[in-house]
Amino acid sequence: MAIVAVMSLISCATDKASAPGHYEIVTFQLVAGTQPEAFISVNKEVENFLSAQPGFLNRSIGKVNDSVWIDVLSWRLKSDFEKAFEKSASDEAIIEMSKMINEATYNFFSFEPSLSH
């Protein structure tokens, strides 16, 4: 089910030079009692961190169903993601967002596309 949702979130790049070379996909549920509106608000701040990172291309976040969320990030290169990930440990918005995610439900997928249109 999550794969279908991912496919609907990702659009095809027409400019091969800007086509993502790496994707990060995360599915999760929020900690009980966390209001979706508060989670989205914090994620607007997370966007500021991400957009300042070299190689960051795009992010889509949304609900798969009533309880499961999905976060899809595209990067120019895997190394761009890895550098940003190292920096993220000290970013206040990311720390706050992480507190809202139920770690037991966290699923992380990382890949380089084998086929891209």
Secondary structure, 3 states (H helix, E strand, C coil): CHHHHHHHHCCCCCCHHHCCCEEEEEEECECCCCCHHHHHHHHHHHHHHHHCCCCEEEEEEEECCCCCEEEEEEECCHHHHHHHHHHHCCCHHHHHHHHCECHHHCEEEEECCCCCC
